[in-house]
Amino acid sequence: MLKQTLLGKLDKLQNEKKQSLFEKAAESRGYSPRRPTREERAGYHVSHILTGKSKSGKKVCIKVDLKKNKNKKKFEDWLWIEFKNSKGKPGWIHGDAHFLVFERSDDFVFINRKELVEWLSSANKIRYDLPFVGLAKQAKYRIYKRADKPEEITQIAVKDIKSLKSFQIWPKNA
């Protein structure tokens, strides 16, 4: 029990460090990042709110959902997309965030959530017509589903979304 508590605290510290790297990257681009209040965050998949100014000088607030890199270098070129979560409810791709940010080893991939949803439904890359796969290594453009969970997730290649208008890469050391 003590070991689990210590591991949980270590994970939390590591997550805070990663999030602060994102916050530093946002600040270097002129944004004021903050964590959402409980009301702003509750069930809507928003991890940060970036406040800044548009080109016309108008104040803007951007809701962001930061997806942490859990597998280090293993999936640098592939991003996980969650259609349904482990409880069978709509996944974070259907959340309230304006932008999704995927952490990688050296940078953050920044993409407009709605633009990504449109691409996913129109690019004809995801094979909805084929049966679900049961192994994560088979999830590239296929719907992966574990036998004991109602979640539905897939992987897409970073190279395939680079042409989207909102696609940006934010270096961590900027």
N, C-alpha and C positions, 0 to 999 in steps of 0.2 A: 504494500500500500504506500509506504514512504517513497519507494523507488518510483512508482507511478506519479506521485505528487511532484517529486523532483524533476522527472522527465517532462511533466506538464508545464512546470515553471520554466524549464529550459526552452521548450518549444515556444512558449509565449514570448520569452526574451528574444529568441531568434526571429520570430514573426515581427516583433516591434522594430528590430534592427532593419529587416527587409522593408517594412513599411516606411521607416524613416528614410531609406534610400530613395524610395519613390517620392516621398515628400520633398526631399532635397532636389530631385530632378524637376519636380513641378515648380518649386521656388526659383530654380535657375531659369525657368521660362516665364517668370513674371506672375505666377499664380500664388495665391495664399491657400495652402491646403489645410483642411481640418477634418477631423473624424465626425461623422454625422451623429446627431443626438439619437437616443433610443427610438424616438418617434419617427425620425427620418429614415432609420435603418430597418426597423422591424419588418422582416419578411420580404423586403424589396430588393435585396442584393445590391446594396450601395455601401462601399467601404470608405470612400473619401468624397468630400465635396471641395472642388477647386473654385476659388473666387478670383476673378481677374477682370480685365477690361477688353472689350471687343475692339476692332480696328477703328470703329466710330467713337470709342471712348465710353460706351455704355457698359455698366456693370453686368457681368455674366456669372452664373453659378452652374458648374458642370458636375453632375453626379457620375462617379466613377466606381466600378467594381474591379478591384485588384485581385488577380488570380496568381497566387504564389506558385513558384517553381518548386514542385515537390520531388522531382526526379533528377535534379541537377542537369548534367549534360545529356542525359539519355534522350530527352525529347526536345532539344533545342529547335529543331526544324518543324516540329509538330505541336499543335495546340489542341487541348481537350475542349470539347463543347458539350454542355449539359442541356439536353432537351427536357428530361424529367429527372427530378432528384431522387434520392434513395427512399423517399416516402411516397413517390408517385405523383408529386405535385409538380407544377411547371418549374423547369430548371432556370438557372440564372440567365440564360440567353433570353428569357422572357421577362426579366426583371425591370426595374425602374431606372437603371443606370443609363446615362447618355452614352458613355464610353466604357469599353472593356479594356483592361490593361493586363497583359500577360507578362509575367516576370520571366526573364531568361538569365543566364549566368552574368552577362555583361550589360544587358539593356532591358528595356520594357517595350513591348509591342503594344501600341495604342491604336484602337480601332472603334469607330462608331458602332454601337450595338445594333441599331436599326438597319444600318447599311449591311452589316454582317448577316443579319437575319434575312434580308432580301437576297443577298448573294447565296446563302445556304439554300433558299427555296428556288432560285432560278438558275444556278450554275450547273445543275444536273450532275454533280459530283458525288453527293451522298446517295448511297444505294438503298433507298427506302424499299425498293422492290424485292430485295433479297432477304432471306431469314436473318434474324439477329445472330450475332456471333457471341461466343461464350468466353473468349480469351482476349485480353487487352491488346495483345500483339496483333490481333486480327482487326482492330477497330479503325484502321485507316480508311476513311470514307464509308465505313459500315457502322451500323448501330450495334453497340456493345451493350449487353444486358447480362448481369449476373443472375444465376438461377434463383437465388433467395431474395433478390431485391427488384423493385419495379423501376429502378433508374434506367434511363436511356441516354447514352453518351456516345460520342464519336471523336475521331481525330481528323484535323485538317492540316494541310501543309501551309506553312507561313508563306512560301513562295507563291501560292495560289491566291493569296489575298493582298499581295503587295500592290496590285493594280487598283485597289479600291481608293477612292478619293481621300478618305479620312485616315488611311494607313500612315502611321508614323513610328519611328524608332527613337526612343529616348535613351541615350547612354546613361549608365548608372554614375559614371564619374564626371558628368558635365557640371 
